[in-house]
Amino acid sequence: PSKDDIILKRKVELSKLKGAPNPEKTDKVMLKRNRLSRIYYLKTFFSYPVSLNMETIKGLGLWRMFKIGCSYLKALVFPIKNEKSLQDFMINRFGKELYLTFFKDYTEKLWGIDCDKISADWGAQRIKGISILKVLKQMAQNITGKKGGAVETSFIESFFYPKYGPGHLWQSVAEEVQEKGGKIIFGQKVTRVIKKNYRIAAVETTDKNGNKTVYEGNIFISTMPVKDLIEAMNNVPRNVRKVASGLMYRDFRVVGVLLDKLKLKNTTAIKTINNIVPDTWIYVQEREVKLGRIQVFNNWSPYLVNDFKNTVWIGLEYFCNEQDKIWTDDDETFIKFAVNEADKIGIFDKKDVLDAYTHRVKKAYPAYFGTYDKFEEVKSFVNRLNNLYLVGRSGMHRYNNMDHSTLAAMKAVDHILGECKDKNEIWSVNTESDYHEEKK
C-alpha cells in the first residue's frame, strides 16, 4: 500500500474498500496481495533483494559466499569515490563479487549496454537505500518482529492491486471523468505542439486516417515521451532540441503464455492455489537466455485468469530496441523462441502450453544514458512554459513507478490550482531517500 495518504485515499475512493467488498460480487475492488519477487539463477531461486540466509549460502556455496563477503568489506573500506556509473553505485553497496553474481547480467539485459555506461541516477531511484547492511538490518527486524520507520522499495511485502489489473483502475478514473462532464478523445496522435511565447497555445492531432484537428487550451499536461514532445514543438532552443533528440529508451516485448502447469515447484511455506510458485515477479539471471523477467499473473489477481484453479497465466518479458530481432520477429516466430527459452531453463515444459500471445510496447523504459546527463536543459526549458506540465514515466523521462507518477500528477494539479508555487516540486517526487510505501 502507498505510504502517501493522498494517493492511498484516492485509491480507497475508487475501489470502495470501506466495508470490505466481496470481489466475487463487485469489480471495483482492490485486492491486498502478498509481494514475493525472487531471482532465478543456476535454476535455483534466490531472495530478492538478496538475503544472507541459508537459501543463498546453499545456492551459491561457501567459497563464493566467502568471496562475496571479502569483496563487500573491500567496498566498505575502499569505496569508489565520485560514483559516475551504475556499476560504481552497485559495487559500493554490494561489493564487486555480489554485483557480478546478481546484478550485472540482468541490468545489462534490461538496458542493452554495459553498467559502466549507465548513470548512477537509475540506481538511486530504483535501488535507493538498499545495501548489504540494509539487508542485514531488515533480516534482524523480521526475526525479532520489530518494525520501525519506512521500508525501502525492494522490501515491500504487500500491495493493493485492482481486480483486473492497473488498466482497470484507470478505466474507472476515465468513467468518473466522463460522468462529471469531461471528454476523452481516443485514437489521436499529437503531431504538433504550437508554442506562443512562454505558453502552449494548442496541439494538433492526427487520426489513423490522416485527418488533422487542432485543439486550443489553457492548460496542457503531457505524458508523451519528452523526445517526441520537443520534436513536435515549434521555436525550441537549439541546445534543448539537441538534448531531447538524443534521449534514449528501451522497448519491451512480452509473451503471455497459458499453461496447464509450471515445472517450477513451490518450496516455500506460502500457500497458493494448486501450490504454484507464489512469486509476482521472477528476475531471470540465467546467462544463456535473453528472457529478462517473468510475471505470474495468477499471483497478481486470480481474476486475470479465466480458469485460475486449473491453469497458469504468465508473462515472459524481454527488453529490446525497435531494430532488434526480438522486436522485429513475427508473432509466431517470437512466441516459439520465448517458449523454447523458458523450457530450456526449467520454467515449464513446452507440452504444457495451451495458448500464447505477444505484445510490444514502445519506449517502455526511459534510459539513463544517451544525452540524459544534460536533461536539466530540457527540464529548465519546459518549466518556463507556464501552462505546460510534464508527468508520468515517459513525460518526465524518469523511471518512476505508478505511485510516483500519480503523485507527480497531483503535484501538477496543485500548481495549476495555485496551491503549489514551484514547478520543481513536481520534479522532486522520487528524489527522496525513502519510498512512498511502507509495510503494514
C-alpha positions in Angstrom: 0.0 0.0 0.0 1.1 3.5 -0.7 2.6 5.5 2.2 1.4 8.8 0.8 -2.0 9.5 2.4 -3.3 11.4 -0.6 -2.7 8.6 -3.0 -4.0 6.0 -0.6 -7.2 8.0 0.0 -7.7 8.3 -3.8 -7.4 4.6 -4.3 -9.8 3.9 -1.5 -12.4 6.1 -3.1 -12.1 4.5 -6.5 -12.2 0.9 -5.2 -14.7 1.5 -2.4 -12.6 -0.5 0.0 -14.6 0.5 3.1 -16.8 -2.3 4.1 -14.6 -4.9 2.6 -16.5 -5.6 -0.6 -16.6 -9.1 -1.9 -14.6 -9.4 -5.2 -16.9 -12.2 -6.2 -19.8 -9.7 -6.3 -18.2 -6.4 -7.4 -15.5 -5.4 -9.8 -14.5 -2.1 -8.3 -12.3 -3.6 -5.6 -8.6 -3.5 -4.7 -7.1 -6.8 -3.6 -4.4 -6.9 -1.0 -1.7 -9.1 -2.4 1.5 -10.5 -0.9 4.5 -9.5 -2.8 7.2 -12.0 -3.4 9.9 -11.4 -6.1 12.8 -13.7 -6.4 15.9 -14.1 -8.6 16.2 -17.3 -10.8 19.8 -18.2 -11.2 21.5 -21.5 -11.7 18.0 -22.9 -12.0 17.5 -22.0 -8.3 15.5 -19.4 -6.5 17.3 -16.6 -4.5 15.6 -14.0 -2.4 15.1 -10.5 -3.9 16.6 -8.4 -2.7 19.5 -10.8 -1.9 19.4 -12.0 1.7 22.3 -13.6 3.5 20.3 -16.7 4.5 20.8 -20.4 4.3 19.0 -20.5 0.9 21.6 -18.1 -0.5 24.5 -20.0 1.1 23.3 -23.3 -0.2 22.6 -22.0 -3.7 26.0 -20.2 -4.1 28.3 -22.4 -2.0 30.6 -21.4 0.9 33.5 -20.4 -1.4 31.5 -17.9 -3.4 29.9 -16.5 -0.3 33.4 -16.0 1.2 34.4 -14.1 -1.9 31.2 -12.0 -1.7 32.0 -11.2 2.0 35.6 -10.2 1.3 34.5 -8.1 -1.7 31.9 -6.3 0.3 34.4 -5.5 3.1 36.8 -4.1 0.5 34.0 -1.9 -0.9 33.3 -0.6 2.7 37.0 0.2 3.3 37.9 1.4 -0.1 34.6 2.7 -1.7 34.7 4.2 -5.2 34.7 8.0 -4.8 32.5 10.2 -7.0 30.2 7.5 -8.3 29.8 8.1 -12.0 28.0 5.0 -13.2 25.5 2.4 -12.2 28.4 0.0 -11.8 30.1 2.2 -9.3 26.8 2.7 -7.4 26.2 -1.1 -7.1 29.8 -2.1 -6.2 29.8 0.5 -3.4 26.6 -1.0 -1.9 27.1 -4.7 -2.6 30.8 -5.3 -3.4 32.1 -6.3 -6.8 31.5 -10.1 -6.4 27.8 -9.8 -5.5 27.4 -7.2 -8.2 28.8 -9.6 -10.8 26.8 -12.5 -9.5 23.3 -11.0 -9.2 23.1 -7.5 -10.8 25.4 -7.0 -13.8 23.8 -9.5 -16.3 20.2 -8.7 -15.5 20.8 -5.0 -15.6 22.6 -5.3 -19.0 19.7 -7.4 -20.3 17.4 -4.6 -19.3 19.3 -1.7 -20.8 21.3 -3.4 -23.5 24.6 -1.6 -22.6 27.3 -2.1 -20.0 26.6 -0.9 -16.5 29.6 1.4 -16.6 27.8 3.4 -19.3 24.6 3.9 -17.3 24.1 6.9 -15.0 24.2 6.2 -11.2 20.9 8.1 -11.1 19.0 4.9 -12.1 20.3 3.1 -9.1 19.5 6.0 -6.8 15.9 5.8 -7.9 15.3 2.0 -8.3 17.7 0.5 -5.7 17.7 3.5 -3.4 18.7 2.8 0.2 19.5 -0.8 -0.4 22.8 -2.4 0.6 24.1 -5.5 2.4 23.9 -3.6 5.7 20.2 -2.7 5.0 19.5 -6.3 4.1 21.0 -7.5 7.4 19.0 -4.9 9.3 15.8 -5.9 7.6 16.5 -9.6 8.3 17.0 -8.7 12.0 13.7 -6.8 12.1 11.9 -9.8 10.5 13.4 -12.2 13.0 12.7 -10.1 16.1 9.3 -8.9 14.9 10.3 -5.2 15.3 9.1 -2.8 12.6 10.2 0.7 12.5 10.2 3.5 10.0 9.7 3.4 6.3 10.6 0.3 4.3 12.9 0.5 1.3 11.3 0.0 -2.1 12.6 -3.5 -2.6 11.5 -4.7 0.9 7.7 -4.0 0.4 5.8 -7.2 1.3 2.3 -6.4 0.3 0.4 -4.0 -2.0 -3.1 -3.2 -3.3 -3.9 -4.3 -6.8 -7.0 -3.7 -8.9 -9.1 -6.8 -9.5 -8.5 -6.7 -13.3 -5.0 -5.1 -13.3 -3.8 -1.5 -13.5 -5.8 -0.7 -16.6 -8.9 -1.5 -14.6 -8.1 1.4 -12.2 -7.6 3.9 -15.0 -10.7 2.8 -16.7 -12.6 3.6 -13.5 -10.9 7.0 -13.5 -11.9 7.6 -17.1 -15.5 6.7 -16.3 -15.5 9.2 -13.5 -14.1 11.9 -15.7 -16.9 11.3 -18.3 -19.6 11.1 -15.6 -18.5 14.6 -14.5 -18.7 16.0 -18.0 -15.2 15.5 -19.1 -14.5 14.5 -22.7 -11.8 11.9 -23.6 -10.8 11.7 -27.3 -9.3 8.4 -28.4 -7.3 7.4 -31.5 -5.5 10.7 -31.9 -1.7 11.2 -32.0 -0.2 14.6 -31.1 1.8 15.6 -34.1 2.4 19.3 -33.5 2.7 21.3 -30.3 2.1 25.0 -31.0 4.0 27.4 -28.7 3.5 31.1 -28.5 6.0 33.0 -26.3 6.1 31.2 -23.0 2.8 29.3 -23.3 1.4 26.4 -25.3 -1.5 27.7 -27.4 -2.7 24.4 -29.0 -1.9 20.9 -30.1 -2.5 19.4 -33.5 -3.5 15.7 -33.6 -3.7 13.2 -36.4 -6.1 10.2 -36.5 -5.5 6.9 -38.2 -7.0 8.2 -41.5 -4.6 11.2 -41.6 -7.3 13.7 -40.5 -5.8 16.6 -38.5 -7.5 18.5 -35.7 -6.3 21.5 -33.7 -7.2 21.7 -30.0 -6.7 25.0 -28.2 -6.4 25.1 -24.4 -5.4 26.9 -21.3 -3.6 24.1 -19.5 -1.6 21.2 -21.1 -0.5 18.1 -19.2 1.8 15.9 -21.2 2.6 12.2 -20.6 4.1 11.7 -24.1 7.8 10.9 -24.3 9.8 14.1 -23.9 11.7 13.3 -27.0 8.5 13.3 -29.1 7.1 16.4 -27.3 10.1 18.6 -28.1 10.3 17.2 -31.6 6.7 18.3 -32.2 7.1 21.8 -30.7 8.0 24.9 -32.6 10.5 27.6 -31.5 12.6 25.4 -29.3 16.2 26.5 -28.5 18.8 24.5 -30.4 20.5 23.1 -27.4 17.2 21.8 -25.9 16.2 20.2 -29.2 19.6 18.5 -29.4 19.4 17.1 -25.9 15.8 15.9 -26.4 16.6 14.2 -29.7 19.4 12.3 -28.0 17.3 10.9 -25.2 17.1 7.1 -25.4 14.6 4.5 -24.4 14.3 0.7 -24.1 11.4 -1.1 -25.7 9.6 -4.1 -24.3 8.0 -7.2 -25.7 6.1 -9.8 -23.7 4.8 -13.2 -24.5 1.7 -14.2 -22.5 1.6 -18.0 -22.1 -1.3 -20.0 -20.8 -0.1 -23.2 -19.2 -1.6 -26.4 -17.9 1.1 -26.2 -15.2 4.5 -24.9 -14.3 7.6 -27.0 -14.0 8.8 -24.8 -11.1 7.9 -26.1 -7.7 6.6 -24.2 -4.7 9.2 -25.0 -1.9 8.1 -22.0 0.3 5.8 -22.0 3.2 3.4 -19.7 1.3 0.1 -21.4 0.4 -1.1 -20.9 -3.2 -3.9 -22.3 -5.3 -2.7 -25.7 -6.8 0.6 -24.9 -5.0 2.1 -22.9 -7.8 5.1 -20.8 -7.0 4.0 -17.7 -5.0 6.1 -15.1 -6.9 4.7 -12.0 -8.5 7.9 -11.3 -10.4 10.8 -13.7 -11.2 14.0 -12.0 -12.3 15.8 -14.3 -14.7 19.6 -14.1 -14.2 20.4 -17.1 -16.4 23.0 -16.0 -18.8 22.2 -18.5 -21.6 18.8 -16.9 -22.4 17.6 -13.4 -23.3 14.5 -13.7 -21.2 14.6 -11.0 -18.6 11.7 -11.3 -16.2 8.6 -13.5 -15.6 5.3 -12.3 -14.3 2.9 -14.8 -12.7 -0.5 -13.3 -13.3 -2.3 -15.8 -11.0 -0.5 -14.2 -8.1 -1.3 -10.6 -9.0 -5.0 -11.3 -9.3 -6.7 -14.7 -9.9 -9.4 -12.8 -11.8 -6.9 -12.1 -14.6 -7.0 -15.9 -15.4 -10.2 -17.4 -16.8 -9.6 -20.8 -15.1 -7.1 -19.9 -12.3 -7.8 -23.1 -10.5 -6.6 -25.3 -13.3 -4.3 -23.1 -15.4 -1.4 -20.7 -15.0 -1.0 -17.4 -17.0 2.5 -16.0 -17.1 4.3 -13.2 -19.0 7.7 -13.8 -20.5 9.3 -10.4 -20.6 12.0 -9.2 -23.0 13.8 -5.8 -23.2 14.9 -4.6 -26.6 15.3 -1.8 -29.1 12.9 -1.5 -32.1 15.6 -2.6 -34.6 16.4 -5.8 -32.6 15.4 -9.2 -33.8 13.3 -9.6 -30.5 11.2 -6.7 -31.7 11.1 -7.4 -35.5 10.3 -11.2 -35.4 6.8 -12.0 -36.4 4.5 -13.2 -33.6 4.7 -17.0 -34.4 8.5 -17.0 -34.6 9.0 -15.0 -31.4 6.4 -17.0 -29.4 8.3 -20.1 -30.4 11.6 -18.6 -29.4 10.3 -17.4 -26.0 8.7 -20.8 -25.2 11.9 -22.6 -26.1 13.9 -20.4 -23.8 11.5 -20.9 -20.8 11.6 -24.7 -21.4 15.4 -24.6 -21.6 15.8 -23.2 -18.1 13.1 -25.3 -16.5 10.2 -22.8 -16.1 7.7 -25.1 -17.9 7.5 -28.0 -20.4 6.6 -27.0 -23.9 4.0 -29.7 -24.0 2.0 -27.9 -21.3 1.5 -24.7 -23.3 -2.2 -24.2 -24.0 -2.1 -20.8 -25.7 0.2 -17.8 -26.2 0.1 -14.2 -27.3 2.7 -11.5 -27.8 2.6 -7.7 -27.4 5.1 -4.9 -28.0 5.4 -1.6 -26.0 7.5 1.2 -27.5 9.6 3.5 -25.2 8.7 1.5 -22.1 11.8 2.5 -20.2 13.4 6.0 -20.3 17.1 5.4 -20.4 19.8 6.9 -18.2 22.3 7.2 -20.9 22.4 9.0 -24.3 22.0 12.7 -23.6 20.4 12.1 -20.2 23.3 13.8 -18.4 22.2 17.0 -20.0 18.4 16.5 -19.3 18.4 19.5 -16.9 18.5 21.8 -20.0 15.2 20.3 -21.2 13.7 20.4 -17.8 14.6 24.1 -17.4 13.1 24.9 -20.7 9.7 23.2 -20.2 9.4 24.6 -16.6 9.5 28.1 -18.2 6.4 27.3 -20.3 3.9 28.3 -17.6 0.9 26.3 -18.8 2.7 23.0 -19.7 3.2 20.2 -17.1 5.2 17.1 -17.7 4.1 14.0 -15.7 4.5 10.2 -15.9 7.4 8.0 -16.6 7.8 8.9 -20.3 6.6 12.5 -19.7 9.4 13.2 -17.2 11.9 10.8 -18.6 12.2 9.2 -15.2 11.9 5.5 -14.2 9.1 6.1 -11.8 6.5 3.6 -10.7 2.8 4.2 -10.7 2.7 5.7 -7.2 5.3 8.3 -8.1 3.8 9.1 -11.4 0.4 9.6 -9.7 1.9 11.8 -7.0 3.8 13.9 -9.6 0.5 14.4 -11.5 -1.2 15.5 -8.3 1.6 18.0 -7.6 1.0 19.4 -11.1 -2.7 19.8 -10.3 -1.7 21.6 -7.0 0.4 24.0 -9.1 -2.5 24.6 -11.5 -4.8 25.4 -8.6 -2.3 27.8 -7.0 -1.7 25.5 -4.0 1.9 24.9 -5.1 4.1 27.8 -6.3 7.2 26.0 -7.6 7.1 23.6 -10.5 10.2 22.0 -9.1 8.0 20.3 -6.5 6.6 18.1 -9.3 10.2 17.0 -10.2 11.1 16.4 -6.6 8.9 13.4 -6.4 11.0 10.2 -6.1 14.2 12.1 -5.4 14.0 11.5 -1.6 15.9 8.7 0.1 12.9 6.7 1.2 9.9 5.4 -0.7 6.2 6.1 -0.8 5.2 2.7 0.5 5.6 1.1 3.9 5.0 -2.3 5.3 1.7 -2.7 7.2 
